[in-house]
Amino acid sequence: MPDCAYARAAARQPMSGVFVVNDRLPVGQVIEELLLMDSCSEQAEWLGRVLFLPL
C-alpha cells in the first residue's frame, strides 16, 4: 500500500492520507494512535501523505 500511495503522490494524483500500521502492534495501541491523530489534527493535513504508526 505505501508504494502505491507514494506513486500517486509523485504523479500528483489526488489521494487521501494513508496510515500504515505495523501488524505486530496490539490492537488497543493502534486504536489509541488513531484516536490521537484524529483529535490533534485536521483531515486536510493528511491529504497526499503517508504516515507510519506508531509515531
LUMRO-597296 format. One record per residue: x, y, z of N, C-alpha, C, O in turn; residue number from 1. Coordinates in steps of 0.02 Angstrom, whole numbers, plus 50000, padded with zeros to 5 digits. Layout:
@neast:X | nnorth:Y | nup:Z | caeast:X | canorth:Y | caup:Z | ceast:X | cnorth:Y | cup:Z | oeast:X | onorth:Y | oup:Z | num:NUM
...
***
This chain:
@neast:50040 | nnorth:49940 | nup:50000 | caeast:50000 | canorth:50000 | caup:50000 | ceast:50042 | cnorth:50063 | cup:50000 | oeast:50027 | onorth:50109 | oup:49962 | num:1
@neast:50095 | nnorth:50068 | nup:50041 | caeast:50135 | canorth:50130 | caup:50040 | ceast:50164 | cnorth:50144 | cup:49972 | oeast:50167 | onorth:50202 | oup:49951 | num:2
@neast:50188 | nnorth:50093 | nup:49936 | caeast:50217 | canorth:50104 | caup:49870 | ceast:50167 | cnorth:50135 | cup:49822 | oeast:50184 | onorth:50181 | oup:49785 | num:3
@neast:50105 | nnorth:50111 | nup:49824 | caeast:50053 | canorth:50139 | caup:49781 | ceast:50037 | cnorth:50211 | cup:49801 | oeast:50026 | onorth:50254 | oup:49758 | num:4
@neast:50036 | nnorth:50225 | nup:49865 | caeast:50022 | canorth:50292 | caup:49889 | ceast:50078 | cnorth:50340 | cup:49868 | oeast:50064 | onorth:50396 | oup:49846 | num:5
@neast:50141 | nnorth:50318 | nup:49874 | caeast:50196 | canorth:50360 | caup:49853 | ceast:50194 | cnorth:50373 | cup:49778 | oeast:50208 | onorth:50429 | oup:49755 | num:6
@neast:50175 | nnorth:50323 | nup:49739 | caeast:50171 | canorth:50331 | caup:49667 | ceast:50117 | cnorth:50382 | cup:49648 | oeast:50127 | onorth:50424 | oup:49605 | num:7
@neast:50060 | nnorth:50378 | nup:49681 | caeast:50006 | canorth:50427 | caup:49668 | ceast:50028 | cnorth:50497 | cup:49687 | oeast:50016 | onorth:50545 | oup:49649 | num:8
@neast:50061 | nnorth:50504 | nup:49744 | caeast:50084 | canorth:50570 | caup:49765 | ceast:50136 | cnorth:50598 | cup:49716 | oeast:50134 | onorth:50657 | oup:49699 | num:9
@neast:50182 | nnorth:50555 | nup:49693 | caeast:50233 | canorth:50577 | caup:49645 | ceast:50202 | cnorth:50598 | cup:49579 | oeast:50228 | onorth:50643 | oup:49546 | num:10
@neast:50147 | nnorth:50565 | nup:49560 | caeast:50113 | canorth:50582 | caup:49497 | ceast:50064 | cnorth:50640 | cup:49507 | oeast:50029 | onorth:50659 | oup:49460 | num:11
@neast:50063 | nnorth:50668 | nup:49568 | caeast:50018 | canorth:50723 | caup:49585 | ceast:49944 | cnorth:50706 | cup:49573 | oeast:49904 | onorth:50749 | oup:49553 | num:12
@neast:49927 | nnorth:50643 | nup:49586 | caeast:49857 | canorth:50622 | caup:49582 | ceast:49826 | cnorth:50632 | cup:49651 | oeast:49860 | onorth:50626 | oup:49702 | num:13
@neast:49761 | nnorth:50647 | nup:49653 | caeast:49729 | canorth:50657 | caup:49717 | ceast:49731 | cnorth:50592 | cup:49759 | oeast:49721 | onorth:50537 | oup:49733 | num:14
@neast:49743 | nnorth:50601 | nup:49823 | caeast:49747 | canorth:50543 | caup:49867 | ceast:49732 | cnorth:50564 | cup:49938 | oeast:49758 | onorth:50614 | oup:49962 | num:15
@neast:49691 | nnorth:50526 | nup:49971 | caeast:49681 | canorth:50536 | caup:50043 | ceast:49744 | cnorth:50514 | cup:50078 | oeast:49785 | onorth:50478 | oup:50049 | num:16
@neast:49752 | nnorth:50536 | nup:50139 | caeast:49810 | canorth:50513 | caup:50177 | ceast:49807 | cnorth:50439 | cup:50192 | oeast:49752 | onorth:50410 | oup:50197 | num:17
@neast:49864 | nnorth:50408 | nup:50199 | caeast:49868 | canorth:50337 | caup:50214 | ceast:49906 | cnorth:50327 | cup:50279 | oeast:49962 | onorth:50352 | oup:50287 | num:18
@neast:49876 | nnorth:50292 | nup:50325 | caeast:49909 | canorth:50273 | caup:50388 | ceast:49929 | cnorth:50200 | cup:50382 | oeast:49887 | onorth:50156 | oup:50372 | num:19
@neast:49993 | nnorth:50187 | nup:50388 | caeast:50019 | canorth:50119 | caup:50383 | ceast:50033 | cnorth:50095 | cup:50454 | oeast:50070 | onorth:50127 | oup:50492 | num:20
@neast:50003 | nnorth:50038 | nup:50472 | caeast:50008 | canorth:50013 | caup:50540 | ceast:50046 | cnorth:49947 | cup:50540 | oeast:50033 | onorth:49902 | oup:50500 | num:21
@neast:50094 | nnorth:49942 | nup:50585 | caeast:50131 | canorth:49880 | caup:50594 | ceast:50083 | cnorth:49827 | cup:50619 | oeast:50049 | onorth:49837 | oup:50670 | num:22
@neast:50079 | nnorth:49771 | nup:50585 | caeast:50031 | canorth:49719 | caup:50604 | ceast:50050 | cnorth:49682 | cup:50668 | oeast:50012 | onorth:49640 | oup:50692 | num:23
@neast:50107 | nnorth:49698 | nup:50697 | caeast:50127 | canorth:49667 | caup:50760 | ceast:50106 | cnorth:49709 | cup:50821 | oeast:50116 | onorth:49688 | oup:50878 | num:24
@neast:50079 | nnorth:49768 | nup:50808 | caeast:50057 | canorth:49811 | caup:50864 | ceast:49993 | cnorth:49784 | cup:50894 | oeast:49951 | onorth:49756 | oup:50859 | num:25
@neast:49986 | nnorth:49791 | nup:50960 | caeast:49922 | canorth:49772 | caup:50991 | ceast:49866 | cnorth:49817 | cup:50964 | oeast:49876 | onorth:49876 | oup:50952 | num:26
@neast:49808 | nnorth:49788 | nup:50955 | caeast:49751 | canorth:49825 | caup:50928 | ceast:49736 | cnorth:49887 | cup:50969 | oeast:49721 | onorth:49940 | oup:50942 | num:27
@neast:49739 | nnorth:49881 | nup:51035 | caeast:49725 | canorth:49938 | caup:51079 | ceast:49772 | cnorth:49996 | cup:51066 | oeast:49751 | onorth:50054 | oup:51066 | num:28
@neast:49836 | nnorth:49982 | nup:51054 | caeast:49884 | canorth:50034 | caup:51039 | ceast:49869 | cnorth:50068 | cup:50972 | oeast:49875 | onorth:50129 | oup:50965 | num:29
@neast:49850 | nnorth:50028 | nup:50923 | caeast:49832 | canorth:50056 | caup:50858 | ceast:49772 | cnorth:50103 | cup:50865 | oeast:49772 | onorth:50158 | oup:50837 | num:30
@neast:49722 | nnorth:50082 | nup:50902 | caeast:49663 | canorth:50124 | caup:50912 | ceast:49683 | cnorth:50189 | cup:50947 | oeast:49661 | onorth:50243 | oup:50927 | num:31
@neast:49725 | nnorth:50184 | nup:50999 | caeast:49747 | canorth:50245 | caup:51034 | ceast:49785 | cnorth:50292 | cup:50987 | oeast:49774 | onorth:50352 | oup:50990 | num:32
@neast:49829 | nnorth:50265 | nup:50946 | caeast:49866 | canorth:50306 | caup:50898 | ceast:49819 | cnorth:50342 | cup:50849 | oeast:49827 | onorth:50401 | oup:50836 | num:33
@neast:49771 | nnorth:50305 | nup:50823 | caeast:49724 | canorth:50335 | caup:50775 | ceast:49680 | cnorth:50388 | cup:50809 | oeast:49666 | onorth:50440 | oup:50779 | num:34
@neast:49658 | nnorth:50375 | nup:50869 | caeast:49618 | canorth:50425 | caup:50905 | ceast:49659 | cnorth:50487 | cup:50920 | oeast:49633 | onorth:50543 | oup:50916 | num:35
@neast:49723 | nnorth:50479 | nup:50936 | caeast:49767 | canorth:50536 | caup:50947 | ceast:49774 | cnorth:50577 | cup:50883 | oeast:49769 | onorth:50638 | oup:50885 | num:36
@neast:49785 | nnorth:50544 | nup:50828 | caeast:49791 | canorth:50579 | caup:50763 | ceast:49726 | cnorth:50616 | cup:50747 | oeast:49728 | onorth:50673 | oup:50723 | num:37
@neast:49670 | nnorth:50586 | nup:50761 | caeast:49605 | canorth:50617 | caup:50747 | ceast:49594 | cnorth:50679 | cup:50790 | oeast:49569 | onorth:50730 | oup:50766 | num:38
@neast:49612 | nnorth:50675 | nup:50854 | caeast:49598 | canorth:50730 | caup:50899 | ceast:49649 | cnorth:50788 | cup:50893 | oeast:49633 | onorth:50844 | oup:50912 | num:39
@neast:49707 | nnorth:50775 | nup:50867 | caeast:49760 | canorth:50826 | caup:50864 | ceast:49773 | cnorth:50855 | cup:50795 | oeast:49821 | onorth:50892 | oup:50786 | num:40
@neast:49732 | nnorth:50838 | nup:50747 | caeast:49745 | canorth:50862 | caup:50679 | ceast:49679 | cnorth:50871 | cup:50642 | oeast:49626 | onorth:50852 | oup:50665 | num:41
@neast:49686 | nnorth:50901 | nup:50583 | caeast:49629 | canorth:50910 | caup:50538 | ceast:49637 | cnorth:50862 | cup:50479 | oeast:49693 | onorth:50846 | oup:50460 | num:42
@neast:49582 | nnorth:50841 | nup:50451 | caeast:49583 | canorth:50793 | caup:50396 | ceast:49626 | cnorth:50819 | cup:50338 | oeast:49662 | onorth:50780 | oup:50306 | num:43
@neast:49622 | nnorth:50883 | nup:50323 | caeast:49658 | canorth:50911 | caup:50267 | ceast:49734 | cnorth:50906 | cup:50274 | oeast:49770 | onorth:50908 | oup:50224 | num:44
@neast:49758 | nnorth:50899 | nup:50336 | caeast:49830 | canorth:50893 | caup:50347 | ceast:49860 | cnorth:50829 | cup:50319 | oeast:49920 | onorth:50825 | oup:50308 | num:45
@neast:49819 | nnorth:50779 | nup:50307 | caeast:49844 | canorth:50713 | caup:50287 | ceast:49836 | cnorth:50699 | cup:50213 | oeast:49856 | onorth:50647 | oup:50189 | num:46
@neast:49806 | nnorth:50746 | nup:50176 | caeast:49798 | canorth:50735 | caup:50104 | ceast:49865 | cnorth:50725 | cup:50071 | oeast:49911 | onorth:50765 | oup:50079 | num:47
@neast:49871 | nnorth:50671 | nup:50033 | caeast:49931 | canorth:50657 | caup:49995 | ceast:49991 | cnorth:50635 | cup:50036 | oeast:50047 | onorth:50635 | oup:50011 | num:48
@neast:49980 | nnorth:50614 | nup:50099 | caeast:50036 | canorth:50595 | caup:50142 | ceast:50030 | cnorth:50522 | cup:50163 | oeast:49976 | onorth:50493 | oup:50164 | num:49
@neast:50088 | nnorth:50493 | nup:50178 | caeast:50092 | canorth:50425 | caup:50205 | ceast:50125 | cnorth:50430 | cup:50273 | oeast:50180 | onorth:50457 | oup:50280 | num:50
@neast:50092 | nnorth:50402 | nup:50323 | caeast:50119 | canorth:50406 | caup:50391 | ceast:50120 | cnorth:50336 | cup:50420 | oeast:50071 | onorth:50299 | oup:50417 | num:51
@neast:50177 | nnorth:50318 | nup:50449 | caeast:50185 | canorth:50253 | caup:50480 | ceast:50172 | cnorth:50258 | cup:50555 | oeast:50198 | onorth:50303 | oup:50588 | num:52
@neast:50132 | nnorth:50213 | nup:50581 | caeast:50117 | canorth:50210 | caup:50652 | ceast:50149 | cnorth:50149 | cup:50683 | oeast:50151 | onorth:50097 | oup:50650 | num:53
@neast:50175 | nnorth:50151 | nup:50743 | caeast:50167 | canorth:50205 | caup:50791 | ceast:50213 | cnorth:50263 | cup:50773 | oeast:50262 | onorth:50256 | oup:50736 | num:54
@neast:50195 | nnorth:50321 | nup:50800 | caeast:50233 | canorth:50382 | caup:50786 | ceast:50302 | cnorth:50380 | cup:50815 | oeast:50340 | onorth:50427 | oup:50808 | num:55
***
